[in-house]
Amino acid sequence: MEEPDRPRPKGDAASHLAAEDLGPYSQAELDERIALLEAEIARVTAHRGKAAAHRAAAEALFGKPSG
């Protein structure tokens, strides 16, 4: 469970992954990496949908923020 009062680490995990040399990986390791990344994409997409629904509900209740 995350602690919301702690600051997020600097940098973007995807940027770190994109900069990594893939040369040393075998095809099986690359397949595993692809599967893990696809699962992470699905997780982030689902969370984005929940966040959008939460925001829409708040806007419906309180009105859309101006600005």
RAJOLIN-V49964 format. One record per helix or strand of 2 or more residues. SS is the DSSP state (@ for helix, = for strand). FROM is the first residue (numbers start at 1). TO is the last residue. Records with the same first field share a line. If there is no record, write none. Layout:
SS = FROM-TO ; FROM-TO
//
This chain:
@ = 13-19 ; 27-62
//
